[in-house]
Structure formats: C-alpha cells, structure tokens
C-alpha cells in the first residue's frame, strides 16, 4: 500500500494546483485511515487511483 500511496502522490503532484490540493488532502485522509483500518484505506486508495487517472487525462499538467 505504501508504494501505491507514493504513486498516487506522484500523480497528484503533476496536476494543476487547483486540483492537486484537494487530491492531496484526500490522500492524507487515506494515509490516516490506514493506521486504523488498512482494508478500507486500500479500497479507498484504489478508487482514488482510478479517479487520478481520469483527472490526469482531463486536466492539463503544470
């Protein structure tokens, strides 16, 4: 899961600031959730990675 979180942060950092900041906040919430419920955090991270892939295609990079 740590590797997937790193990948998600890498993808988020390539987004424009207006999109990047909310995405990073969500990633931080997933990280916090992983401390208490790793299964739920993993599921949430999977959904976020799909969203990031879609967002990256739609948003111009910085």
Secondary structure, DSSP 8 states (H G I E B T S, - for coil): -HHHHHHHHHHHHTB-HHHHHHHHHHHHHHHHHHHH-HHHHHHHHHHHHHHHHHHHHHS-B-
